[in-house]
Amino acid sequence: MMASSSEDTTVALPFGTISLLSALMCEVVKVLMTNYTEEETWSWVARDILLDTWTALLVPTDNLDE
């Protein structure tokens, strides 16, 4: 489900995508909060990947050309 026109570059993400990313991020943060260690574990890697995914999805594409 994408909104597109010749003037608008906004992409409408399906609600399921946002829900899935939100649920995954919630679980990863829970693990990070309960099992805090200095060494990098799977939860730190998962957090980094999810943050990169959120950034890629939420940054307007018209700002990338500047």
C-alpha positions as CSV (number, residue, x, y, z in Angstrom):
1,M,0.0,0.0,0.0
2,M,1.9,3.0,-1.3
3,A,0.8,6.5,-1.8
4,S,2.4,8.0,-4.8
5,S,1.9,10.9,-7.1
6,S,4.2,13.0,-9.3
7,E,4.7,15.6,-6.5
8,D,4.5,13.6,-3.3
9,T,7.3,11.1,-2.5
10,T,5.7,10.0,0.8
11,V,5.4,6.3,1.3
12,A,2.5,5.0,3.4
13,L,3.7,2.0,5.4
14,P,1.2,-0.8,6.0
15,F,0.0,-0.9,9.6
16,G,1.4,-4.4,10.0
17,T,4.9,-3.3,9.2
18,I,4.9,-0.7,12.0
19,S,3.3,-3.2,14.4
20,L,5.8,-5.8,13.7
21,L,8.8,-3.5,14.1
22,S,7.3,-2.1,17.2
23,A,6.8,-5.5,18.8
24,L,10.3,-6.6,17.8
25,M,11.8,-3.5,19.3
26,C,9.8,-3.9,22.5
27,E,11.1,-7.5,23.0
28,V,14.7,-6.5,22.3
29,V,14.5,-3.6,24.7
30,K,13.1,-5.9,27.4
31,V,16.0,-8.3,26.9
32,L,18.5,-5.5,27.0
33,M,17.0,-4.1,30.2
34,T,16.9,-7.5,32.0
35,N,20.2,-8.9,30.8
36,Y,22.5,-5.8,30.7
37,T,26.1,-6.7,30.1
38,E,29.1,-4.8,28.7
39,E,29.7,-7.4,26.0
40,E,27.8,-7.2,22.8
41,T,25.1,-9.9,22.6
42,W,22.5,-10.8,20.0
43,S,20.2,-8.2,21.6
44,W,22.6,-5.3,20.9
45,V,23.0,-6.5,17.3
46,A,19.2,-6.8,17.0
47,R,18.7,-3.3,18.5
48,D,21.2,-1.8,16.0
49,I,19.5,-3.5,13.0
50,L,16.0,-2.4,14.2
51,L,17.2,1.2,14.7
52,D,18.6,1.2,11.2
53,T,15.4,-0.2,9.8
54,W,13.3,2.4,11.6
55,T,15.6,5.1,10.2
56,A,15.4,3.8,6.7
57,L,11.6,3.6,6.8
58,L,10.9,6.9,8.5
59,V,13.4,9.3,6.8
60,P,11.8,11.2,4.0
61,T,13.3,10.1,0.7
62,D,13.4,13.7,-0.7
63,N,15.9,14.6,2.0
64,L,18.4,12.0,0.7
65,D,19.2,14.0,-2.5
66,E,20.5,17.0,-0.6
